[in-house]
Amino acid sequence: MTDVSGPASEYDRLGVAPTADDGARLSGEAAWDETTRPHRPPSGEDVTYTRRGMLVGRHLIDVHDMLRTELGELRDLLAQVRDGALEAGDARAGLHAMALRQNDWTVGAFCARYCGFVTAHHGLEDDAIFPHLVRSEPALGPVIGRLHEEHLAIHDAVQAVDRALVAHMGAPDGYDGIRSAIDFLTDALLSHLSYEEHEIVEPLARHGFYPGQV
């Protein structure tokens, strides 16, 4: 019987599947033009991965899942403000306690916190992990540059949620500003996390978060 299944994809070989972007959007404003995102070529069929490399790839998705959970928690806090069950000041306190607000939403800072393999500091992904990937694979440069740009945009989106809460404290009868800010952040963050997973889960499995890891 002829095998018509075709060659295994890189994710089949890696045993890790990036999170799909379902395309659903809440905001009428886009954080960026997704059609201009650069993409890396898929790895060749002869590429293999170590067990540690597979775990590194999986860890990026685990970190992103934490962020998706935290985003859901933030949306719930803001819904409580809308419904009058929570003061905007209390919601701000909750936002400031979140990794999203502290710039810990990048994978590097999460890795520093939970894995302990490097000194914890904000922006580790942009400052250390991304340069390591580009040194290891220069062709990733355009993707890494785009991811860095999106990090800056998401940081601004988080700040916009905080500003909306401050504005609500002065004018508690209106919720439109908060809704617009959280919907914009939701679209930007979920889109970015999926894009980042599709572009660097596989390279991370080959190169690690730092030299010599895999």
LUMKOL-981181 format. One record per residue: residue number from 1; z, x, y of N, C-alpha, C in turn; residue in three letters. Coordinates in steps of 0.05 Angstrom, whole numbers, plus 5000, padded with zeros to 4 digits. Layout:
N
{NUM; {Z; X; Y}; {Z; X; Y}; {Z; X; Y}; 'ALA'},
...
//
This chain:
214
{1; {5000; 5017; 4976}; {5000; 5000; 5000}; {5000; 5018; 5025}; 'MET'},
{2; {4983; 5012; 5045}; {4981; 5028; 5069}; {5004; 5022; 5088}; 'THR'},
{3; {5016; 5043; 5099}; {5037; 5040; 5119}; {5024; 5035; 5146}; 'ASP'},
{4; {5028; 5011; 5157}; {5016; 5005; 5183}; {5037; 5003; 5205}; 'VAL'},
{5; {5061; 5013; 5199}; {5083; 5011; 5218}; {5080; 5030; 5242}; 'SER'},
{6; {5064; 5052; 5239}; {5060; 5071; 5260}; {5083; 5090; 5263}; 'GLY'},
{7; {5080; 5110; 5280}; {5101; 5131; 5283}; {5126; 5119; 5296}; 'PRO'},
{8; {5149; 5130; 5290}; {5174; 5121; 5302}; {5174; 5130; 5331}; 'ALA'},
{9; {5185; 5112; 5349}; {5187; 5119; 5377}; {5210; 5139; 5380}; 'SER'},
{10; {5211; 5151; 5404}; {5232; 5171; 5409}; {5259; 5158; 5407}; 'GLU'},
{11; {5262; 5132; 5414}; {5288; 5119; 5413}; {5295; 5112; 5384}; 'TYR'},
{12; {5275; 5107; 5367}; {5281; 5103; 5339}; {5292; 5129; 5327}; 'ASP'},
{13; {5279; 5152; 5335}; {5288; 5178; 5325}; {5315; 5185; 5336}; 'ARG'},
{14; {5320; 5178; 5361}; {5345; 5184; 5374}; {5368; 5166; 5365}; 'LEU'},
{15; {5361; 5141; 5357}; {5381; 5122; 5349}; {5396; 5110; 5373}; 'GLY'},
{16; {5384; 5111; 5396}; {5395; 5100; 5421}; {5373; 5084; 5436}; 'VAL'},
{17; {5380; 5060; 5444}; {5360; 5044; 5459}; {5369; 5039; 5487}; 'ALA'},
{18; {5354; 5048; 5507}; {5361; 5042; 5535}; {5362; 5012; 5540}; 'PRO'},
{19; {5379; 5004; 5559}; {5382; 4976; 5566}; {5357; 4966; 5581}; 'THR'},
{20; {5346; 4944; 5572}; {5322; 4933; 5585}; {5329; 4920; 5611}; 'ALA'},
{21; {5311; 4921; 5630}; {5313; 4906; 5655}; {5298; 4880; 5651}; 'ASP'},
{22; {5312; 4858; 5652}; {5299; 4832; 5647}; {5283; 4822; 5671}; 'ASP'},
{23; {5284; 4836; 5693}; {5267; 4829; 5716}; {5279; 4807; 5734}; 'GLY'},
{24; {5302; 4796; 5726}; {5314; 4775; 5742}; {5326; 4787; 5767}; 'ALA'},
{25; {5321; 4774; 5790}; {5331; 4783; 5816}; {5345; 4760; 5831}; 'ARG'},
{26; {5367; 4767; 5844}; {5382; 4747; 5859}; {5377; 4747; 5888}; 'LEU'},
{27; {5369; 4770; 5898}; {5365; 4773; 5927}; {5335; 4771; 5935}; 'SER'},
{28; {5330; 4762; 5959}; {5303; 4761; 5968}; {5294; 4787; 5980}; 'GLY'},
{29; {5312; 4807; 5981}; {5306; 4833; 5992}; {5308; 4854; 5970}; 'GLU'},
{30; {5288; 4871; 5968}; {5288; 4892; 5948}; {5299; 4918; 5959}; 'ALA'},
{31; {5314; 4933; 5943}; {5326; 4958; 5952}; {5305; 4980; 5954}; 'ALA'},
{32; {5283; 4977; 5938}; {5262; 4997; 5938}; {5238; 4985; 5923}; 'TRP'},
{33; {5215; 4999; 5925}; {5191; 4991; 5911}; {5191; 5002; 5883}; 'ASP'},
{34; {5197; 4986; 5863}; {5199; 4996; 5836}; {5173; 5007; 5825}; 'GLU'},
{35; {5150; 4998; 5836}; {5124; 5007; 5826}; {5119; 5036; 5833}; 'THR'},
{36; {5135; 5048; 5851}; {5131; 5076; 5859}; {5148; 5095; 5844}; 'THR'},
{37; {5164; 5085; 5825}; {5181; 5102; 5810}; {5165; 5121; 5791}; 'ARG'},
{38; {5171; 5147; 5792}; {5158; 5165; 5773}; {5170; 5161; 5745}; 'PRO'},
{39; {5155; 5169; 5725}; {5164; 5167; 5697}; {5158; 5193; 5682}; 'HIS'},
{40; {5175; 5199; 5664}; {5170; 5223; 5647}; {5152; 5215; 5623}; 'ARG'},
{41; {5138; 5234; 5611}; {5123; 5227; 5587}; {5142; 5225; 5563}; 'PRO'},
{42; {5137; 5209; 5543}; {5154; 5207; 5520}; {5154; 5234; 5504}; 'PRO'},
{43; {5175; 5239; 5490}; {5176; 5264; 5474}; {5157; 5262; 5451}; 'SER'},
{44; {5150; 5285; 5440}; {5131; 5286; 5417}; {5145; 5278; 5391}; 'GLY'},
{45; {5129; 5271; 5372}; {5139; 5262; 5346}; {5155; 5284; 5331}; 'GLU'},
{46; {5150; 5309; 5339}; {5163; 5331; 5325}; {5190; 5338; 5337}; 'ASP'},
{47; {5198; 5324; 5359}; {5224; 5329; 5372}; {5246; 5317; 5355}; 'VAL'},
{48; {5267; 5333; 5350}; {5290; 5324; 5335}; {5315; 5327; 5352}; 'THR'},
{49; {5337; 5315; 5344}; {5361; 5314; 5360}; {5385; 5321; 5342}; 'TYR'},
{50; {5403; 5336; 5354}; {5428; 5342; 5340}; {5447; 5318; 5342}; 'THR'},
{51; {5467; 5317; 5325}; {5486; 5295; 5326}; {5499; 5294; 5353}; 'ARG'},
{52; {5506; 5317; 5364}; {5519; 5318; 5391}; {5500; 5307; 5412}; 'ARG'},
{53; {5474; 5315; 5409}; {5454; 5305; 5428}; {5452; 5275; 5428}; 'GLY'},
{54; {5453; 5263; 5404}; {5452; 5234; 5402}; {5476; 5222; 5415}; 'MET'},
{55; {5499; 5234; 5412}; {5524; 5223; 5425}; {5522; 5225; 5455}; 'LEU'},
{56; {5510; 5247; 5465}; {5507; 5250; 5494}; {5489; 5227; 5505}; 'VAL'},
{57; {5467; 5222; 5492}; {5450; 5200; 5500}; {5464; 5173; 5500}; 'GLY'},
{58; {5479; 5169; 5479}; {5494; 5144; 5477}; {5515; 5142; 5498}; 'ARG'},
{59; {5527; 5165; 5506}; {5549; 5164; 5526}; {5539; 5155; 5553}; 'HIS'},
{60; {5514; 5162; 5560}; {5504; 5153; 5586}; {5503; 5122; 5586}; 'LEU'},
{61; {5494; 5110; 5564}; {5493; 5081; 5564}; {5521; 5069; 5564}; 'ILE'},
{62; {5540; 5082; 5550}; {5568; 5072; 5550}; {5579; 5073; 5579}; 'ASP'},
{63; {5573; 5094; 5594}; {5582; 5096; 5621}; {5570; 5073; 5638}; 'VAL'},
{64; {5544; 5069; 5634}; {5531; 5047; 5649}; {5542; 5020; 5642}; 'HIS'},
{65; {5550; 5016; 5617}; {5561; 4991; 5608}; {5588; 4986; 5623}; 'ASP'},
{66; {5603; 5008; 5627}; {5628; 5005; 5643}; {5621; 4995; 5671}; 'MET'},
{67; {5600; 5006; 5683}; {5592; 4998; 5710}; {5583; 4970; 5711}; 'LEU'},
{68; {5568; 4961; 5690}; {5559; 4933; 5689}; {5583; 4914; 5687}; 'ARG'},
{69; {5603; 4922; 5672}; {5628; 4906; 5670}; {5642; 4905; 5696}; 'THR'},
{70; {5644; 4928; 5710}; {5657; 4929; 5736}; {5643; 4912; 5757}; 'GLU'},
{71; {5616; 4912; 5756}; {5601; 4896; 5774}; {5607; 4866; 5769}; 'LEU'},
{72; {5609; 4858; 5744}; {5617; 4831; 5738}; {5644; 4824; 5749}; 'GLY'},
{73; {5663; 4843; 5747}; {5690; 4839; 5758}; {5689; 4835; 5788}; 'GLU'},
{74; {5672; 4851; 5801}; {5670; 4849; 5830}; {5658; 4822; 5838}; 'LEU'},
{75; {5638; 4814; 5824}; {5626; 4787; 5830}; {5646; 4765; 5826}; 'ARG'},
{76; {5664; 4768; 5807}; {5684; 4748; 5802}; {5705; 4748; 5825}; 'ASP'},
{77; {5712; 4772; 5835}; {5730; 4773; 5857}; {5718; 4759; 5882}; 'LEU'},
{78; {5693; 4764; 5887}; {5680; 4752; 5910}; {5677; 4722; 5907}; 'LEU'},
{79; {5673; 4713; 5883}; {5672; 4684; 5878}; {5699; 4671; 5884}; 'ALA'},
{80; {5720; 4686; 5878}; {5747; 4675; 5884}; {5751; 4673; 5915}; 'GLN'},
{81; {5740; 4693; 5929}; {5741; 4691; 5959}; {5726; 4666; 5968}; 'VAL'},
{82; {5703; 4662; 5957}; {5686; 4639; 5964}; {5701; 4613; 5959}; 'ARG'},
{83; {5716; 4612; 5937}; {5730; 4587; 5929}; {5757; 4584; 5942}; 'ASP'},
{84; {5765; 4604; 5958}; {5790; 4603; 5971}; {5814; 4610; 5954}; 'GLY'},
{85; {5809; 4621; 5930}; {5830; 4629; 5912}; {5840; 4657; 5917}; 'ALA'},
{86; {5826; 4672; 5934}; {5833; 4700; 5939}; {5826; 4707; 5968}; 'LEU'},
{87; {5844; 4721; 5981}; {5839; 4730; 6008}; {5819; 4753; 6008}; 'GLU'},
{88; {5803; 4755; 6029}; {5783; 4776; 6031}; {5796; 4803; 6031}; 'ALA'},
{89; {5820; 4806; 6043}; {5834; 4831; 6043}; {5841; 4840; 6015}; 'GLY'},
{90; {5849; 4821; 5998}; {5856; 4827; 5970}; {5831; 4835; 5955}; 'ASP'},
{91; {5809; 4822; 5961}; {5784; 4829; 5948}; {5775; 4857; 5956}; 'ALA'},
{92; {5779; 4864; 5982}; {5773; 4892; 5991}; {5790; 4912; 5976}; 'ARG'},
{93; {5816; 4906; 5972}; {5833; 4924; 5957}; {5822; 4928; 5929}; 'ALA'},
{94; {5813; 4906; 5916}; {5802; 4908; 5890}; {5776; 4925; 5890}; 'GLY'},
{95; {5759; 4921; 5910}; {5735; 4937; 5912}; {5741; 4966; 5915}; 'LEU'},
{96; {5760; 4973; 5932}; {5767; 5001; 5937}; {5778; 5014; 5913}; 'HIS'},
{97; {5790; 4999; 5895}; {5801; 5011; 5870}; {5780; 5016; 5849}; 'ALA'},
{98; {5756; 5005; 5853}; {5735; 5007; 5833}; {5720; 5034; 5836}; 'MET'},
{99; {5710; 5042; 5813}; {5694; 5067; 5813}; {5669; 5063; 5830}; 'ALA'},
{100; {5658; 5039; 5831}; {5635; 5035; 5848}; {5640; 5043; 5877}; 'LEU'},
{101; {5663; 5036; 5887}; {5669; 5041; 5915}; {5676; 5071; 5920}; 'ARG'},
{102; {5686; 5084; 5899}; {5695; 5111; 5902}; {5673; 5132; 5897}; 'GLN'},
{103; {5649; 5122; 5893}; {5626; 5140; 5886}; {5629; 5151; 5858}; 'ASN'},
{104; {5647; 5140; 5842}; {5650; 5148; 5815}; {5630; 5133; 5797}; 'ASP'},
{105; {5613; 5117; 5809}; {5594; 5102; 5792}; {5572; 5120; 5780}; 'TRP'},
{106; {5569; 5144; 5790}; {5550; 5162; 5777}; {5561; 5172; 5750}; 'THR'},
{107; {5544; 5176; 5731}; {5553; 5184; 5705}; {5569; 5209; 5705}; 'VAL'},
{108; {5563; 5228; 5723}; {5578; 5253; 5723}; {5607; 5250; 5728}; 'GLY'},
{109; {5614; 5233; 5748}; {5642; 5230; 5755}; {5656; 5215; 5733}; 'ALA'},
{110; {5643; 5196; 5719}; {5655; 5183; 5697}; {5660; 5202; 5674}; 'PHE'},
{111; {5640; 5220; 5669}; {5643; 5240; 5648}; {5667; 5258; 5654}; 'CYS'},
{112; {5669; 5265; 5680}; {5691; 5283; 5688}; {5718; 5269; 5682}; 'ALA'},
{113; {5719; 5243; 5687}; {5744; 5228; 5684}; {5750; 5224; 5655}; 'ARG'},
{114; {5731; 5216; 5639}; {5736; 5208; 5611}; {5732; 5230; 5591}; 'TYR'},
{115; {5715; 5249; 5596}; {5709; 5270; 5577}; {5723; 5296; 5583}; 'CYS'},
{116; {5728; 5301; 5607}; {5744; 5325; 5615}; {5729; 5351; 5611}; 'GLY'},
{117; {5702; 5351; 5610}; {5689; 5376; 5604}; {5682; 5391; 5630}; 'PHE'},
{118; {5685; 5380; 5653}; {5681; 5394; 5678}; {5702; 5384; 5698}; 'VAL'},
{119; {5705; 5399; 5720}; {5725; 5391; 5740}; {5715; 5365; 5754}; 'THR'},
{120; {5734; 5347; 5756}; {5727; 5321; 5768}; {5722; 5324; 5798}; 'ALA'},
{121; {5700; 5314; 5806}; {5694; 5311; 5835}; {5671; 5291; 5838}; 'HIS'},
{122; {5671; 5278; 5860}; {5650; 5258; 5865}; {5623; 5270; 5867}; 'HIS'},
{123; {5603; 5256; 5858}; {5576; 5265; 5860}; {5568; 5286; 5840}; 'GLY'},
{124; {5583; 5288; 5818}; {5577; 5308; 5798}; {5549; 5305; 5786}; 'LEU'},
{125; {5540; 5281; 5783}; {5513; 5277; 5772}; {5492; 5290; 5790}; 'GLU'},
{126; {5493; 5284; 5816}; {5473; 5296; 5834}; {5478; 5326; 5838}; 'ASP'},
{127; {5503; 5335; 5838}; {5509; 5363; 5844}; {5506; 5381; 5820}; 'ASP'},
{128; {5509; 5372; 5796}; {5510; 5390; 5773}; {5491; 5381; 5750}; 'ALA'},
{129; {5494; 5356; 5742}; {5478; 5347; 5718}; {5449; 5346; 5724}; 'ILE'},
{130; {5441; 5334; 5747}; {5413; 5333; 5754}; {5400; 5360; 5757}; 'PHE'},
{131; {5413; 5379; 5772}; {5401; 5405; 5773}; {5398; 5419; 5746}; 'PRO'},
{132; {5417; 5415; 5729}; {5415; 5426; 5702}; {5391; 5415; 5687}; 'HIS'},
{133; {5386; 5389; 5689}; {5363; 5377; 5676}; {5337; 5388; 5687}; 'LEU'},
{134; {5336; 5391; 5713}; {5311; 5401; 5725}; {5307; 5431; 5718}; 'VAL'},
{135; {5328; 5446; 5717}; {5325; 5474; 5708}; {5315; 5475; 5679}; 'ARG'},
{136; {5326; 5457; 5663}; {5318; 5457; 5634}; {5290; 5446; 5630}; 'SER'},
{137; {5282; 5427; 5647}; {5256; 5414; 5644}; {5245; 5408; 5672}; 'GLU'},
{138; {5231; 5427; 5684}; {5222; 5423; 5712}; {5205; 5398; 5716}; 'PRO'},
{139; {5191; 5389; 5695}; {5175; 5365; 5698}; {5191; 5340; 5705}; 'ALA'},
{140; {5217; 5341; 5701}; {5235; 5319; 5708}; {5240; 5317; 5738}; 'LEU'},
{141; {5231; 5337; 5753}; {5237; 5338; 5782}; {5232; 5312; 5797}; 'GLY'},
{142; {5208; 5300; 5794}; {5203; 5275; 5809}; {5222; 5252; 5801}; 'PRO'},
{143; {5228; 5250; 5776}; {5246; 5229; 5767}; {5274; 5234; 5778}; 'VAL'},
{144; {5284; 5258; 5777}; {5310; 5265; 5787}; {5312; 5260; 5817}; 'ILE'},
{145; {5291; 5267; 5831}; {5290; 5262; 5860}; {5292; 5233; 5866}; 'GLY'},
{146; {5278; 5217; 5851}; {5279; 5188; 5855}; {5307; 5177; 5849}; 'ARG'},
{147; {5319; 5186; 5827}; {5346; 5176; 5820}; {5366; 5183; 5842}; 'LEU'},
{148; {5363; 5207; 5853}; {5381; 5214; 5875}; {5378; 5196; 5899}; 'HIS'},
{149; {5353; 5189; 5906}; {5348; 5171; 5928}; {5360; 5144; 5923}; 'GLU'},
{150; {5358; 5134; 5898}; {5369; 5108; 5891}; {5400; 5109; 5892}; 'GLU'},
{151; {5412; 5132; 5885}; {5441; 5134; 5887}; {5449; 5129; 5916}; 'HIS'},
{152; {5435; 5141; 5935}; {5442; 5138; 5963}; {5439; 5108; 5971}; 'LEU'},
{153; {5418; 5095; 5962}; {5414; 5067; 5969}; {5436; 5050; 5957}; 'ALA'},
{154; {5445; 5056; 5933}; {5466; 5040; 5921}; {5492; 5044; 5935}; 'ILE'},
{155; {5498; 5069; 5943}; {5522; 5074; 5959}; {5522; 5057; 5984}; 'HIS'},
{156; {5499; 5056; 5997}; {5497; 5039; 6021}; {5502; 5010; 6015}; 'ASP'},
{157; {5492; 5001; 5992}; {5495; 4973; 5984}; {5525; 4966; 5979}; 'ALA'},
{158; {5539; 4985; 5966}; {5568; 4982; 5962}; {5582; 4980; 5989}; 'VAL'},
{159; {5575; 4997; 6007}; {5587; 4996; 6034}; {5582; 4970; 6048}; 'GLN'},
{160; {5558; 4959; 6043}; {5551; 4933; 6055}; {5569; 4911; 6045}; 'ALA'},
{161; {5576; 4912; 6019}; {5595; 4892; 6009}; {5622; 4894; 6023}; 'VAL'},
{162; {5631; 4918; 6027}; {5656; 4922; 6041}; {5655; 4912; 6070}; 'ASP'},
{163; {5633; 4918; 6083}; {5630; 4908; 6111}; {5629; 4877; 6112}; 'ARG'},
{164; {5617; 4865; 6091}; {5616; 4836; 6090}; {5644; 4824; 6087}; 'ALA'},
{165; {5660; 4837; 6072}; {5688; 4828; 6068}; {5703; 4831; 6095}; 'LEU'},
{166; {5699; 4853; 6109}; {5712; 4856; 6135}; {5704; 4834; 6154}; 'VAL'},
{167; {5678; 4828; 6154}; {5668; 4807; 6172}; {5679; 4780; 6164}; 'ALA'},
{168; {5683; 4776; 6138}; {5694; 4750; 6129}; {5723; 4747; 6138}; 'HIS'},
{169; {5737; 4769; 6140}; {5765; 4767; 6149}; {5767; 4758; 6177}; 'MET'},
{170; {5746; 4763; 6193}; {5745; 4754; 6221}; {5733; 4727; 6224}; 'GLY'},
{171; {5717; 4718; 6205}; {5704; 4692; 6205}; {5704; 4680; 6177}; 'ALA'},
{172; {5728; 4671; 6168}; {5731; 4663; 6140}; {5716; 4638; 6132}; 'PRO'},
{173; {5703; 4624; 6151}; {5689; 4599; 6144}; {5662; 4605; 6132}; 'ASP'},
{174; {5652; 4629; 6135}; {5625; 4635; 6125}; {5626; 4654; 6101}; 'GLY'},
{175; {5609; 4648; 6081}; {5607; 4665; 6057}; {5580; 4677; 6053}; 'TYR'},
{176; {5561; 4669; 6070}; {5533; 4678; 6065}; {5530; 4708; 6065}; 'ASP'},
{177; {5544; 4722; 6083}; {5542; 4751; 6085}; {5552; 4764; 6059}; 'GLY'},
{178; {5574; 4754; 6048}; {5584; 4765; 6023}; {5564; 4760; 6000}; 'ILE'},
{179; {5554; 4736; 5999}; {5535; 4729; 5977}; {5510; 4747; 5979}; 'ARG'},
{180; {5500; 4750; 6002}; {5476; 4767; 6005}; {5481; 4796; 5997}; 'SER'},
{181; {5504; 4806; 6005}; {5511; 4834; 5999}; {5515; 4838; 5969}; 'ALA'},
{182; {5529; 4820; 5956}; {5534; 4824; 5927}; {5509; 4820; 5911}; 'ILE'},
{183; {5492; 4801; 5919}; {5467; 4797; 5905}; {5449; 4821; 5907}; 'ASP'},
{184; {5447; 4832; 5931}; {5431; 4856; 5936}; {5441; 4879; 5919}; 'PHE'},
{185; {5468; 4884; 5919}; {5479; 4905; 5902}; {5474; 4901; 5873}; 'LEU'},
{186; {5477; 4876; 5864}; {5472; 4870; 5836}; {5444; 4877; 5827}; 'THR'},
{187; {5424; 4868; 5843}; {5396; 4874; 5837}; {5392; 4904; 5836}; 'ASP'},
{188; {5402; 4918; 5856}; {5397; 4947; 5858}; {5410; 4962; 5836}; 'ALA'},
{189; {5435; 4956; 5830}; {5450; 4971; 5810}; {5438; 4967; 5782}; 'LEU'},
{190; {5434; 4942; 5775}; {5424; 4936; 5748}; {5396; 4948; 5744}; 'LEU'},
{191; {5379; 4946; 5764}; {5353; 4958; 5762}; {5355; 4988; 5759}; 'SER'},
{192; {5372; 5000; 5775}; {5375; 5030; 5774}; {5385; 5039; 5747}; 'HIS'},
{193; {5406; 5026; 5737}; {5418; 5035; 5712}; {5397; 5034; 5689}; 'LEU'},
{194; {5381; 5013; 5688}; {5361; 5011; 5667}; {5340; 5034; 5671}; 'SER'},
{195; {5331; 5038; 5695}; {5311; 5059; 5700}; {5322; 5086; 5692}; 'TYR'},
{196; {5347; 5092; 5701}; {5359; 5118; 5694}; {5361; 5122; 5664}; 'GLU'},
{197; {5369; 5101; 5650}; {5371; 5104; 5621}; {5344; 5110; 5608}; 'GLU'},
{198; {5324; 5096; 5616}; {5297; 5100; 5605}; {5286; 5128; 5611}; 'HIS'},
{199; {5295; 5139; 5634}; {5284; 5165; 5642}; {5300; 5189; 5632}; 'GLU'},
{200; {5327; 5187; 5629}; {5342; 5211; 5623}; {5359; 5209; 5598}; 'ILE'},
{201; {5361; 5187; 5585}; {5376; 5186; 5560}; {5364; 5207; 5540}; 'VAL'},
{202; {5338; 5206; 5537}; {5326; 5225; 5518}; {5327; 5254; 5526}; 'GLU'},
{203; {5321; 5261; 5552}; {5325; 5288; 5560}; {5354; 5298; 5558}; 'PRO'},
{204; {5374; 5281; 5564}; {5402; 5288; 5560}; {5408; 5295; 5531}; 'LEU'},
{205; {5396; 5280; 5513}; {5400; 5285; 5484}; {5389; 5313; 5476}; 'ALA'},
{206; {5370; 5323; 5491}; {5359; 5349; 5485}; {5373; 5372; 5500}; 'ARG'},
{207; {5381; 5366; 5525}; {5392; 5387; 5542}; {5422; 5385; 5547}; 'HIS'},
{208; {5434; 5362; 5542}; {5462; 5358; 5548}; {5468; 5353; 5577}; 'GLY'},
{209; {5494; 5349; 5583}; {5502; 5345; 5610}; {5506; 5372; 5624}; 'PHE'},
{210; {5508; 5393; 5608}; {5512; 5420; 5619}; {5501; 5440; 5599}; 'TYR'},
{211; {5495; 5465; 5607}; {5483; 5484; 5589}; {5500; 5490; 5565}; 'PRO'},
{212; {5487; 5490; 5542}; {5500; 5497; 5517}; {5515; 5474; 5503}; 'GLY'},
{213; {5514; 5450; 5515}; {5529; 5428; 5504}; {5518; 5419; 5477}; 'GLN'},
{214; {5491; 5418; 5475}; {5479; 5408; 5451}; {5464; 5430; 5436}; 'VAL'},
//
